[in-house]
């Protein structure tokens, strides 16, 4: 545990940041999530920046704690602060098999010791419940194990406390990490990057949306707040006379694939309503149309909310309109334009339009390769997206159409797993053999 403090200003309530690293998440002896790396990276950010407040604050980091009562004590002290509070949790969610409750696994927690070595999730809500609304933020970067994942699907959320704003991601158990080793996870890394962009600190909902969009989340990842919860929140406010800011997002959850690229910011002049000329549908608050048209809103969380709610055509149309504006403003070869092509690619994937997704991801990968070189993570992420979507194609003609360009892209990349290239080559070769005269077709 390590703690840092800022000088107290008389008459002003202190703020508090509590950062907790739980148990590491491992799949097939490969680290999926390294909470210690996340906490170490987050601890380098000043507490005032994490809180988004100028009040003096204390920062407490717990790494390697094995006793849930130790964590509870720190949590209780944090909840007692009169000022703003940020609680960050990274690690593994599991279930107490005897009690059936969700638990935050601490260092060394096993299936047989959950009852004694993990923090019951309900303790977090109980400690924060009495705090005034608007002063508490909970950020989570978690992986659910096989016992916890069905329970989360049943909840369709991760309940904490009505008095707290909750942001974060919970990844499913069966996914391969983008890279082996104790690397900072994509969500936390991009959260930190957005805080460091400066000079003005974005609102938490904006930081969260940008981090989610760039983090290459696995399929099925639970994103908090959920689409409905996010859509019901007011959009970020814009100062009169200042243009809204849009950032090229991507959320590319692909299993067994490298991470997705980070996004570059795009300054969008004029009013946001000019970018959404279509009539506003008479829909629920989760649509996000009203908020985007109102000006000053980042369209990405609302586009994502539409897609998650199954309103794929609306999401695709909204993304297409923003892409057209970026093409006019920044040019077809710009990083911003490539980013929006990747957004459309992932929206197509979410809609199970794998032909369009494959085409867009290959195009984005080729563009990023020409712009950034074979070693860039963004190039690998685009290739991973293309490979995943191409693998879902069942139409032989489409497999043949996209296969050569995909294989050509994969061949120039130093892939972390050469099996991906070999499998793609074998699939194409099998089609060539099947297409020979006299070959038997299934």
Helices and strands as residue ranges (DSSP letters): E 2-5, E 15-21, E 25-27, E 30-33, H 35-42, H 47-51, E 57-63, H 68-79, E 85-95, E 102-105, H 114-117, E 118-120, H 121-128, E 136-144, H 146-155, E 164-171, H 186-197, H 204-214, E 222-224, H 227-231, E 245-247, E 265-267, G 272-275, G 285-287, H 289-293, H 299-308, H 312-330, H 335-350, H 354-372, H 377-391, H 396-411, H 419-435
